[in-house]
Amino acid sequence: MIKYTSVWARARKWGVGYFWSPADVINLEPINVLDAEAQREGPINFRINVPIAGTQNKLYFYTILDSEDVDFDTTALAAKAEFLLGNYEVGLGAYYRYDTAERAMLTLTGPLGDFDIFGEAMVSRGSAKTFVTSIAPNGTISKRTDDDVRDSLFFSASAGFLYSNSNENLTIVGQYYYNGEGYSNSDRDSLVSQAKLAIAAAFPNPATMASLSASLSSLISGSGQHYAALMLSKGELFSLEDLSASVIAMANLSDLSGLVKPSISWSVVDNFKLTLSPMFLFGPSGSGEFSMAGDLVNLSLGASVSASF
């Protein structure tokens, strides 16, 4: 007899990545790489959980609703299997919705010496992304929509590691991400140059310039094919229980731009913390994803106060 449970809930993430998670095909809200552990709100779903008797393997079946437009065409179906291979956990899943790209995913997690390693991959038929193909001097923007790439296959993958030492209060996370929906270096450089020429020509026309600037911002963000990130976190800094520090470094390896964000936090009293966090941006001036707005190295300074009750 097969036992199962069913529940209405918010969908949990499917992926295992820390900074990027291409295999998280049911939760389309991206991870905030500067606050990767922040909770993300998943879609409303009806989930059936089917454990396989005599094993730790499980099957999941989802019906995912669009809360803003509940209809047959906007309802997605998904299924996932989780099973153990020795010390490693493997996940296989698929996602289908009538009006968007179908996706399949694979995840792997497990120990390797003192490290926990993770990897994931995703392939989709079609893409929800709109690709810019050219920007004319008069500001006309040509694009490839989801209908244009409906029969194209896109592959994305990621791999990384996590090291945690509770005795030293030290955590290190590193990850590489291949973005299958990114632009090649030559295409991206050409589009950025075209956009800059069009923006310069449209300077007297605020409406056209605003449209072009928005398109350029959209083009630059997440436009690379290769990314990497590293995070180090240390608690009880200098043997002080209330002092902690961390640093996040992330780079677009396609254009050699990136950011470094160190931070230091002081827990003044219970539930009240002060944080100081400067951020350094680096890369080629005027064309790097992270350094687009300025010179080779930019510095910004941030501070925050958090309290919980």
TALIN-V628131 format. One line per field, one symbol per residue. psi: psi as a letter, one per 20 degrees, with the letter a starting at -180 (. if undefined). A space follows every 10 residues. Layout:
psi=???
This chain:
psi=ppqrqqqprp prqhriqghq mhimiinioq pohimhjqpq orqpqopppo qppjrjqqqp pqopqohimo rgijpqqqqq pprpncjqpp pprqppphja pqqqrpqpqr qncjqpqqqq qppqorqiqp pphqoqhjip ppqpahhhkh jqpppqrqqa qpppohhilp pppqqqpooi jrqqgggggg hgggggghgg hjhinhgghg gghghgghgg pkiripqqqp pppprlpkjo hjpqqrpppq qoihjkraqp nqqpqongrp joppppnqpp prappiiqgh jhibagpqpq pqqqpqqq.
